[in-house]
Amino acid sequence: PHSLACVDKARKLLGYDPRFSMRQGLKEAVKWYWNNL
């Protein structure tokens, strides 16, 4: 699975720069939930 989201507008208007890919973000979220729930 992959994301088709375009962040160009957020990057231009808000200076947004994602630090993680969708896959890496989900892995980190799952790890956090397992360690904190």
mmCIF entry with sequence, helices, sheets and N, C-alpha, C, O atoms, coordinates in Angstrom:
data_MODEL
# 
_entry.id   MODEL 
# 
_entity.id                         1 
_entity.type                       polymer 
_entity.pdbx_number_of_molecules   1 
# 
_entity_poly.entity_id                      1 
_entity_poly.type                           'polypeptide(L)' 
_entity_poly.nstd_linkage                   no 
_entity_poly.nstd_monomer                   no 
_entity_poly.pdbx_seq_one_letter_code       PHSLACVDKARKLLGYDPRFSMRQGLKEAVKWYWNNL 
_entity_poly.pdbx_seq_one_letter_code_can   PHSLACVDKARKLLGYDPRFSMRQGLKEAVKWYWNNL 
_entity_poly.pdbx_strand_id                 A 
# 
loop_
_entity_poly_seq.entity_id 
_entity_poly_seq.num 
_entity_poly_seq.mon_id 
_entity_poly_seq.hetero 
1 1  PRO n 
1 2  HIS n 
1 3  SER n 
1 4  LEU n 
1 5  ALA n 
1 6  CYS n 
1 7  VAL n 
1 8  ASP n 
1 9  LYS n 
1 10 ALA n 
1 11 ARG n 
1 12 LYS n 
1 13 LEU n 
1 14 LEU n 
1 15 GLY n 
1 16 TYR n 
1 17 ASP n 
1 18 PRO n 
1 19 ARG n 
1 20 PHE n 
1 21 SER n 
1 22 MET n 
1 23 ARG n 
1 24 GLN n 
1 25 GLY n 
1 26 LEU n 
1 27 LYS n 
1 28 GLU n 
1 29 ALA n 
1 30 VAL n 
1 31 LYS n 
1 32 TRP n 
1 33 TYR n 
1 34 TRP n 
1 35 ASN n 
1 36 ASN n 
1 37 LEU n 
# 
_struct_asym.id          A 
_struct_asym.entity_id   1 
# 
loop_
_struct_conf.conf_type_id 
_struct_conf.id 
_struct_conf.pdbx_PDB_helix_id 
_struct_conf.beg_label_comp_id 
_struct_conf.beg_label_asym_id 
_struct_conf.beg_label_seq_id 
_struct_conf.pdbx_beg_PDB_ins_code 
_struct_conf.end_label_comp_id 
_struct_conf.end_label_asym_id 
_struct_conf.end_label_seq_id 
_struct_conf.pdbx_end_PDB_ins_code 
_struct_conf.beg_auth_comp_id 
_struct_conf.beg_auth_asym_id 
_struct_conf.beg_auth_seq_id 
_struct_conf.end_auth_comp_id 
_struct_conf.end_auth_asym_id 
_struct_conf.end_auth_seq_id 
_struct_conf.pdbx_PDB_helix_class 
_struct_conf.details 
_struct_conf.pdbx_PDB_helix_length 
HELX_P HELX_P1 AA1 ASP A 8  ? LEU A 14 ? ASP A 8  LEU A 14 1 ? 7  
HELX_P HELX_P2 AA2 MET A 22 ? ASN A 36 ? MET A 22 ASN A 36 1 ? 15 
# 
_struct_conf_type.id          HELX_P 
_struct_conf_type.criteria    ? 
_struct_conf_type.reference   ? 
# 
loop_
_atom_site.group_PDB 
_atom_site.id 
_atom_site.type_symbol 
_atom_site.label_atom_id 
_atom_site.label_alt_id 
_atom_site.label_comp_id 
_atom_site.label_asym_id 
_atom_site.label_entity_id 
_atom_site.label_seq_id 
_atom_site.pdbx_PDB_ins_code 
_atom_site.Cartn_x 
_atom_site.Cartn_y 
_atom_site.Cartn_z 
_atom_site.occupancy 
_atom_site.B_iso_or_equiv 
_atom_site.pdbx_formal_charge 
_atom_site.auth_seq_id 
_atom_site.auth_comp_id 
_atom_site.auth_asym_id 
_atom_site.auth_atom_id 
_atom_site.pdbx_PDB_model_num 
ATOM 1   N N  . PRO A 1 1  ? 0.822  -1.196 0.000  1.00 0.00 ? 1  PRO A N  1 
ATOM 2   C CA . PRO A 1 1  ? 0.000  0.000  0.000  1.00 0.00 ? 1  PRO A CA 1 
ATOM 3   C C  . PRO A 1 1  ? 0.865  1.259  0.000  1.00 0.00 ? 1  PRO A C  1 
ATOM 4   O O  . PRO A 1 1  ? 1.969  1.275  0.544  1.00 0.00 ? 1  PRO A O  1 
ATOM 5   N N  . HIS A 1 2  ? 0.358  2.269  -0.597 1.00 0.00 ? 2  HIS A N  1 
ATOM 6   C CA . HIS A 1 2  ? 1.070  3.536  -0.636 1.00 0.00 ? 2  HIS A CA 1 
ATOM 7   C C  . HIS A 1 2  ? 0.070  4.679  -0.608 1.00 0.00 ? 2  HIS A C  1 
ATOM 8   O O  . HIS A 1 2  ? -1.126 4.487  -0.829 1.00 0.00 ? 2  HIS A O  1 
ATOM 9   N N  . SER A 1 3  ? 0.569  5.843  -0.340 1.00 0.00 ? 3  SER A N  1 
ATOM 10  C CA . SER A 1 3  ? -0.282 7.023  -0.260 1.00 0.00 ? 3  SER A CA 1 
ATOM 11  C C  . SER A 1 3  ? -0.199 7.814  -1.557 1.00 0.00 ? 3  SER A C  1 
ATOM 12  O O  . SER A 1 3  ? 0.885  8.008  -2.108 1.00 0.00 ? 3  SER A O  1 
ATOM 13  N N  . LEU A 1 4  ? -1.342 8.264  -2.036 1.00 0.00 ? 4  LEU A N  1 
ATOM 14  C CA . LEU A 1 4  ? -1.380 9.115  -3.222 1.00 0.00 ? 4  LEU A CA 1 
ATOM 15  C C  . LEU A 1 4  ? -1.583 10.573 -2.833 1.00 0.00 ? 4  LEU A C  1 
ATOM 16  O O  . LEU A 1 4  ? -1.812 11.432 -3.685 1.00 0.00 ? 4  LEU A O  1 
ATOM 17  N N  . ALA A 1 5  ? -1.496 10.837 -1.534 1.00 0.00 ? 5  ALA A N  1 
ATOM 18  C CA . ALA A 1 5  ? -1.706 12.197 -1.051 1.00 0.00 ? 5  ALA A CA 1 
ATOM 19  C C  . ALA A 1 5  ? -0.624 13.126 -1.589 1.00 0.00 ? 5  ALA A C  1 
ATOM 20  O O  . ALA A 1 5  ? 0.560  12.789 -1.602 1.00 0.00 ? 5  ALA A O  1 
ATOM 21  N N  . CYS A 1 6  ? -1.052 14.287 -2.025 1.00 0.00 ? 6  CYS A N  1 
ATOM 22  C CA . CYS A 1 6  ? -0.123 15.295 -2.521 1.00 0.00 ? 6  CYS A CA 1 
ATOM 23  C C  . CYS A 1 6  ? 0.014  16.364 -1.438 1.00 0.00 ? 6  CYS A C  1 
ATOM 24  O O  . CYS A 1 6  ? -0.971 16.991 -1.049 1.00 0.00 ? 6  CYS A O  1 
ATOM 25  N N  . VAL A 1 7  ? 1.229  16.567 -0.960 1.00 0.00 ? 7  VAL A N  1 
ATOM 26  C CA . VAL A 1 7  ? 1.450  17.544 0.104  1.00 0.00 ? 7  VAL A CA 1 
ATOM 27  C C  . VAL A 1 7  ? 2.044  18.837 -0.429 1.00 0.00 ? 7  VAL A C  1 
ATOM 28  O O  . VAL A 1 7  ? 2.498  19.676 0.348  1.00 0.00 ? 7  VAL A O  1 
ATOM 29  N N  . ASP A 1 8  ? 2.046  19.008 -1.747 1.00 0.00 ? 8  ASP A N  1 
ATOM 30  C CA . ASP A 1 8  ? 2.648  20.202 -2.347 1.00 0.00 ? 8  ASP A CA 1 
ATOM 31  C C  . ASP A 1 8  ? 2.032  21.500 -1.824 1.00 0.00 ? 8  ASP A C  1 
ATOM 32  O O  . ASP A 1 8  ? 2.756  22.446 -1.513 1.00 0.00 ? 8  ASP A O  1 
ATOM 33  N N  . LYS A 1 9  ? 0.703  21.550 -1.725 1.00 0.00 ? 9  LYS A N  1 
ATOM 34  C CA . LYS A 1 9  ? 0.045  22.773 -1.263 1.00 0.00 ? 9  LYS A CA 1 
ATOM 35  C C  . LYS A 1 9  ? 0.398  23.052 0.201  1.00 0.00 ? 9  LYS A C  1 
ATOM 36  O O  . LYS A 1 9  ? 0.690  24.193 0.560  1.00 0.00 ? 9  LYS A O  1 
ATOM 37  N N  . ALA A 1 10 ? 0.374  22.025 1.037  1.00 0.00 ? 10 ALA A N  1 
ATOM 38  C CA . ALA A 1 10 ? 0.743  22.207 2.445  1.00 0.00 ? 10 ALA A CA 1 
ATOM 39  C C  . ALA A 1 10 ? 2.206  22.611 2.570  1.00 0.00 ? 10 ALA A C  1 
ATOM 40  O O  . ALA A 1 10 ? 2.563  23.411 3.434  1.00 0.00 ? 10 ALA A O  1 
ATOM 41  N N  . ARG A 1 11 ? 3.039  22.065 1.718  1.00 0.00 ? 11 ARG A N  1 
ATOM 42  C CA . ARG A 1 11 ? 4.463  22.413 1.742  1.00 0.00 ? 11 ARG A CA 1 
ATOM 43  C C  . ARG A 1 11 ? 4.652  23.892 1.394  1.00 0.00 ? 11 ARG A C  1 
ATOM 44  O O  . ARG A 1 11 ? 5.419  24.597 2.048  1.00 0.00 ? 11 ARG A O  1 
ATOM 45  N N  . LYS A 1 12 ? 3.944  24.355 0.357  1.00 0.00 ? 12 LYS A N  1 
ATOM 46  C CA . LYS A 1 12 ? 4.077  25.752 -0.082 1.00 0.00 ? 12 LYS A CA 1 
ATOM 47  C C  . LYS A 1 12 ? 3.479  26.734 0.917  1.00 0.00 ? 12 LYS A C  1 
ATOM 48  O O  . LYS A 1 12 ? 4.096  27.750 1.238  1.00 0.00 ? 12 LYS A O  1 
ATOM 49  N N  . LEU A 1 13 ? 2.271  26.434 1.412  1.00 0.00 ? 13 LEU A N  1 
ATOM 50  C CA . LEU A 1 13 ? 1.565  27.374 2.280  1.00 0.00 ? 13 LEU A CA 1 
ATOM 51  C C  . LEU A 1 13 ? 2.016  27.321 3.735  1.00 0.00 ? 13 LEU A C  1 
ATOM 52  O O  . LEU A 1 13 ? 2.063  28.347 4.414  1.00 0.00 ? 13 LEU A O  1 
ATOM 53  N N  . LEU A 1 14 ? 2.345  26.128 4.210  1.00 0.00 ? 14 LEU A N  1 
ATOM 54  C CA . LEU A 1 14 ? 2.617  25.951 5.635  1.00 0.00 ? 14 LEU A CA 1 
ATOM 55  C C  . LEU A 1 14 ? 4.054  25.560 5.953  1.00 0.00 ? 14 LEU A C  1 
ATOM 56  O O  . LEU A 1 14 ? 4.459  25.533 7.116  1.00 0.00 ? 14 LEU A O  1 
ATOM 57  N N  . GLY A 1 15 ? 4.818  25.258 4.911  1.00 0.00 ? 15 GLY A N  1 
ATOM 58  C CA . GLY A 1 15 ? 6.178  24.794 5.149  1.00 0.00 ? 15 GLY A CA 1 
ATOM 59  C C  . GLY A 1 15 ? 6.218  23.360 5.644  1.00 0.00 ? 15 GLY A C  1 
ATOM 60  O O  . GLY A 1 15 ? 7.204  22.928 6.241  1.00 0.00 ? 15 GLY A O  1 
ATOM 61  N N  . TYR A 1 16 ? 5.137  22.620 5.393  1.00 0.00 ? 16 TYR A N  1 
ATOM 62  C CA . TYR A 1 16 ? 5.031  21.238 5.859  1.00 0.00 ? 16 TYR A CA 1 
ATOM 63  C C  . TYR A 1 16 ? 6.037  20.347 5.152  1.00 0.00 ? 16 TYR A C  1 
ATOM 64  O O  . TYR A 1 16 ? 6.186  20.409 3.931  1.00 0.00 ? 16 TYR A O  1 
ATOM 65  N N  . ASP A 1 17 ? 6.725  19.517 5.925  1.00 0.00 ? 17 ASP A N  1 
ATOM 66  C CA . ASP A 1 17 ? 7.678  18.567 5.356  1.00 0.00 ? 17 ASP A CA 1 
ATOM 67  C C  . ASP A 1 17 ? 7.586  17.269 6.150  1.00 0.00 ? 17 ASP A C  1 
ATOM 68  O O  . ASP A 1 17 ? 8.157  17.171 7.236  1.00 0.00 ? 17 ASP A O  1 
ATOM 69  N N  . PRO A 1 18 ? 6.874  16.267 5.623  1.00 0.00 ? 18 PRO A N  1 
ATOM 70  C CA . PRO A 1 18 ? 6.695  15.023 6.368  1.00 0.00 ? 18 PRO A CA 1 
ATOM 71  C C  . PRO A 1 18 ? 8.033  14.344 6.663  1.00 0.00 ? 18 PRO A C  1 
ATOM 72  O O  . PRO A 1 18 ? 8.907  14.267 5.798  1.00 0.00 ? 18 PRO A O  1 
ATOM 73  N N  . ARG A 1 19 ? 8.179  13.855 7.894  1.00 0.00 ? 19 ARG A N  1 
ATOM 74  C CA . ARG A 1 19 ? 9.421  13.198 8.298  1.00 0.00 ? 19 ARG A CA 1 
ATOM 75  C C  . ARG A 1 19 ? 9.393  11.702 8.046  1.00 0.00 ? 19 ARG A C  1 
ATOM 76  O O  . ARG A 1 19 ? 10.446 11.071 7.955  1.00 0.00 ? 19 ARG A O  1 
ATOM 77  N N  . PHE A 1 20 ? 8.198  11.122 7.933  1.00 0.00 ? 20 PHE A N  1 
ATOM 78  C CA . PHE A 1 20 ? 8.066  9.682  7.777  1.00 0.00 ? 20 PHE A CA 1 
ATOM 79  C C  . PHE A 1 20 ? 7.223  9.345  6.562  1.00 0.00 ? 20 PHE A C  1 
ATOM 80  O O  . PHE A 1 20 ? 6.319  10.097 6.196  1.00 0.00 ? 20 PHE A O  1 
ATOM 81  N N  . SER A 1 21 ? 7.519  8.214  5.940  1.00 0.00 ? 21 SER A N  1 
ATOM 82  C CA . SER A 1 21 ? 6.633  7.685  4.903  1.00 0.00 ? 21 SER A CA 1 
ATOM 83  C C  . SER A 1 21 ? 5.398  7.124  5.606  1.00 0.00 ? 21 SER A C  1 
ATOM 84  O O  . SER A 1 21 ? 5.402  6.944  6.824  1.00 0.00 ? 21 SER A O  1 
ATOM 85  N N  . MET A 1 22 ? 4.364  6.856  4.856  1.00 0.00 ? 22 MET A N  1 
ATOM 86  C CA . MET A 1 22 ? 3.148  6.289  5.425  1.00 0.00 ? 22 MET A CA 1 
ATOM 87  C C  . MET A 1 22 ? 3.464  4.966  6.122  1.00 0.00 ? 22 MET A C  1 
ATOM 88  O O  . MET A 1 22 ? 3.004  4.725  7.238  1.00 0.00 ? 22 MET A O  1 
ATOM 89  N N  . ARG A 1 23 ? 4.233  4.129  5.477  1.00 0.00 ? 23 ARG A N  1 
ATOM 90  C CA . ARG A 1 23 ? 4.588  2.820  6.043  1.00 0.00 ? 23 ARG A CA 1 
ATOM 91  C C  . ARG A 1 23 ? 5.345  2.986  7.359  1.00 0.00 ? 23 ARG A C  1 
ATOM 92  O O  . ARG A 1 23 ? 5.011  2.344  8.355  1.00 0.00 ? 23 ARG A O  1 
ATOM 93  N N  . GLN A 1 24 ? 6.356  3.843  7.365  1.00 0.00 ? 24 GLN A N  1 
ATOM 94  C CA . GLN A 1 24 ? 7.150  4.048  8.577  1.00 0.00 ? 24 GLN A CA 1 
ATOM 95  C C  . GLN A 1 24 ? 6.302  4.668  9.682  1.00 0.00 ? 24 GLN A C  1 
ATOM 96  O O  . GLN A 1 24 ? 6.444  4.302  10.849 1.00 0.00 ? 24 GLN A O  1 
ATOM 97  N N  . GLY A 1 25 ? 5.431  5.594  9.330  1.00 0.00 ? 25 GLY A N  1 
ATOM 98  C CA . GLY A 1 25 ? 4.554  6.206  10.325 1.00 0.00 ? 25 GLY A CA 1 
ATOM 99  C C  . GLY A 1 25 ? 3.636  5.194  10.981 1.00 0.00 ? 25 GLY A C  1 
ATOM 100 O O  . GLY A 1 25 ? 3.436  5.232  12.195 1.00 0.00 ? 25 GLY A O  1 
ATOM 101 N N  . LEU A 1 26 ? 3.076  4.291  10.191 1.00 0.00 ? 26 LEU A N  1 
ATOM 102 C CA . LEU A 1 26 ? 2.210  3.251  10.749 1.00 0.00 ? 26 LEU A CA 1 
ATOM 103 C C  . LEU A 1 26 ? 2.990  2.306  11.647 1.00 0.00 ? 26 LEU A C  1 
ATOM 104 O O  . LEU A 1 26 ? 2.504  1.912  12.707 1.00 0.00 ? 26 LEU A O  1 
ATOM 105 N N  . LYS A 1 27 ? 4.195  1.940  11.231 1.00 0.00 ? 27 LYS A N  1 
ATOM 106 C CA . LYS A 1 27 ? 5.029  1.065  12.060 1.00 0.00 ? 27 LYS A CA 1 
ATOM 107 C C  . LYS A 1 27 ? 5.320  1.716  13.407 1.00 0.00 ? 27 LYS A C  1 
ATOM 108 O O  . LYS A 1 27 ? 5.240  1.067  14.450 1.00 0.00 ? 27 LYS A O  1 
ATOM 109 N N  . GLU A 1 28 ? 5.656  3.003  13.377 1.00 0.00 ? 28 GLU A N  1 
ATOM 110 C CA . GLU A 1 28 ? 5.946  3.724  14.616 1.00 0.00 ? 28 GLU A CA 1 
ATOM 111 C C  . GLU A 1 28 ? 4.698  3.826  15.497 1.00 0.00 ? 28 GLU A C  1 
ATOM 112 O O  . GLU A 1 28 ? 4.789  3.675  16.715 1.00 0.00 ? 28 GLU A O  1 
ATOM 113 N N  . ALA A 1 29 ? 3.543  4.079  14.895 1.00 0.00 ? 29 ALA A N  1 
ATOM 114 C CA . ALA A 1 29 ? 2.299  4.193  15.660 1.00 0.00 ? 29 ALA A CA 1 
ATOM 115 C C  . ALA A 1 29 ? 1.943  2.865  16.320 1.00 0.00 ? 29 ALA A C  1 
ATOM 116 O O  . ALA A 1 29 ? 1.572  2.836  17.493 1.00 0.00 ? 29 ALA A O  1 
ATOM 117 N N  . VAL A 1 30 ? 2.053  1.778  15.582 1.00 0.00 ? 30 VAL A N  1 
ATOM 118 C CA . VAL A 1 30 ? 1.741  0.455  16.137 1.00 0.00 ? 30 VAL A CA 1 
ATOM 119 C C  . VAL A 1 30 ? 2.693  0.132  17.285 1.00 0.00 ? 30 VAL A C  1 
ATOM 120 O O  . VAL A 1 30 ? 2.269  -0.367 18.327 1.00 0.00 ? 30 VAL A O  1 
ATOM 121 N N  . LYS A 1 31 ? 3.966  0.415  17.093 1.00 0.00 ? 31 LYS A N  1 
ATOM 122 C CA . LYS A 1 31 ? 4.950  0.169  18.148 1.00 0.00 ? 31 LYS A CA 1 
ATOM 123 C C  . LYS A 1 31 ? 4.598  0.975  19.401 1.00 0.00 ? 31 LYS A C  1 
ATOM 124 O O  . LYS A 1 31 ? 4.659  0.454  20.514 1.00 0.00 ? 31 LYS A O  1 
ATOM 125 N N  . TRP A 1 32 ? 4.232  2.239  19.218 1.00 0.00 ? 32 TRP A N  1 
ATOM 126 C CA . TRP A 1 32 ? 3.869  3.081  20.351 1.00 0.00 ? 32 TRP A CA 1 
ATOM 127 C C  . TRP A 1 32 ? 2.653  2.515  21.080 1.00 0.00 ? 32 TRP A C  1 
ATOM 128 O O  . TRP A 1 32 ? 2.645  2.438  22.309 1.00 0.00 ? 32 TRP A O  1 
ATOM 129 N N  . TYR A 1 33 ? 1.614  2.116  20.316 1.00 0.00 ? 33 TYR A N  1 
ATOM 130 C CA . TYR A 1 33 ? 0.408  1.577  20.944 1.00 0.00 ? 33 TYR A CA 1 
ATOM 131 C C  . TYR A 1 33 ? 0.714  0.315  21.734 1.00 0.00 ? 33 TYR A C  1 
ATOM 132 O O  . TYR A 1 33 ? 0.235  0.170  22.859 1.00 0.00 ? 33 TYR A O  1 
ATOM 133 N N  . TRP A 1 34 ? 1.499  -0.602 21.175 1.00 0.00 ? 34 TRP A N  1 
ATOM 134 C CA . TRP A 1 34 ? 1.843  -1.836 21.876 1.00 0.00 ? 34 TRP A CA 1 
ATOM 135 C C  . TRP A 1 34 ? 2.605  -1.540 23.164 1.00 0.00 ? 34 TRP A C  1 
ATOM 136 O O  . TRP A 1 34 ? 2.429  -2.245 24.159 1.00 0.00 ? 34 TRP A O  1 
ATOM 137 N N  . ASN A 1 35 ? 3.433  -0.527 23.161 1.00 0.00 ? 35 ASN A N  1 
ATOM 138 C CA . ASN A 1 35 ? 4.227  -0.199 24.348 1.00 0.00 ? 35 ASN A CA 1 
ATOM 139 C C  . ASN A 1 35 ? 3.474  0.639  25.375 1.00 0.00 ? 35 ASN A C  1 
ATOM 140 O O  . ASN A 1 35 ? 3.898  0.719  26.528 1.00 0.00 ? 35 ASN A O  1 
ATOM 141 N N  . ASN A 1 36 ? 2.364  1.266  24.983 1.00 0.00 ? 36 ASN A N  1 
ATOM 142 C CA . ASN A 1 36 ? 1.687  2.197  25.879 1.00 0.00 ? 36 ASN A CA 1 
ATOM 143 C C  . ASN A 1 36 ? 0.250  1.836  26.230 1.00 0.00 ? 36 ASN A C  1 
ATOM 144 O O  . ASN A 1 36 ? -0.395 2.573  26.976 1.00 0.00 ? 36 ASN A O  1 
ATOM 145 N N  . LEU A 1 37 ? -0.257 0.752  25.729 1.00 0.00 ? 37 LEU A N  1 
ATOM 146 C CA . LEU A 1 37 ? -1.641 0.377  26.063 1.00 0.00 ? 37 LEU A CA 1 
ATOM 147 C C  . LEU A 1 37 ? -1.680 -0.832 26.961 1.00 0.00 ? 37 LEU A C  1 
ATOM 148 O O  . LEU A 1 37 ? -2.761 -1.284 27.341 1.00 0.00 ? 37 LEU A O  1 
# 
